[in-house]
């Protein structure tokens, strides 16, 4: 897969994640495109997801809320499902 193709798939994945988070009522910003050293050289679509505002009291309360955690996990699973393939 070429770098351009990986970038396009990563962008599509990021947009699916943003839609799923919005539908779950999880505050999110982005997607942002930037060269991320952590993702360089990865041979598949890749995104970096950061939970919003862990440095703020509001962000901390969201991150510690079990109901928000469940919605976040469900939204991520929904967004990632099209990328997951069964082992051949």
Buried (B, 14 or more C-beta within 10 A) or exposed (E): EEEEEBBEBBBBBBBBBBBBBEEBEBEBEBBEEEEEEEBEEEEEBBBEBEBBBEEEEEBEEBBEEEEBEEBBEBBBEBBBEEEEEEEE
